[in-house]
Amino acid sequence: MSHPLLTETNTKMKRALDHTVHEFASIHTGKATPTMVEGVMVEAYGSQMRLKECAAITTPDSRMIQIQPWDAGLVKAIEKAIQTANLGFNPVVDGKLVRVPLPDMSRERRVEFVKTASRIAEEGRVQIRNIRREVMESVKKAKLPEDEAKRLEKDIQAATDKAIKDIGDHFTAKEKDLLAV
C-alpha cells in the first residue's frame, strides 16, 4: 500500500508532466495537421461556422492540408477565411477542394522553436522539483517512524527522477521533430 503523500506526489507530478507535454504540442513543427486550420471561422449560410463543421480536413502529406467542403459552394468562403485568419498560409482553390501548402520553416525559426521547447522543459523540471521539495517538507512534518520516512523519501526521489527523465525524453523527441527537415 502506498503512502498518501506518495500518491499526492505522483498525482501532482503527472499533472506537471501532462502540462509540459501539452505545451510542447502547441509548438508548430512544420508538419501539416488538421488542427492547424480546423478552428478557422468560415462565413457559411449567413453565420460563422468552424471549418471542421463544414468540411473534411486531411493531410495528404506532411507539407499539405487539404480541405473538402461538404458543400462545394463554400470553397471561396473557406479560401477567404484561411487568408483572413492570418496563419501565414496561402490557400489555393483547386476545383471543389482548397489546398493549403505549408511554407518551409527556416533554420533560424526551427532553432527558435527548439529554444522555446527548451524553456518549456526547464519550467516543467522546476515545477517537478518544487513539488518534490513541498512533499519532502510534509514528510518531515508528518513525524513518521525513521524507516518509513526514509523509504518514502526514496520513493519520492524515484518519482522525481522519473518525471524529470520523462520531460527530457519528450523534449528530445520534440527537438528531433523540429530540426528534421
Secondary structure, DSSP 8 states (H G I E B T S, - for coil): ---HHHHHHHHHHHHHHHHHHHHHHTS--S---GGGTTT-EEEETTEEEEHHHHEEEEEEETTEEEEEESSGGGHHHHHHHHHHTTSS---EEETTEEEEE-----HHHHHHHHHHHHHHHHHHHHHHHHHHHHHHHHHHHTT--HHHHHHHHHHHHHHHHHHHHHHHHHHHHHHHHHH--
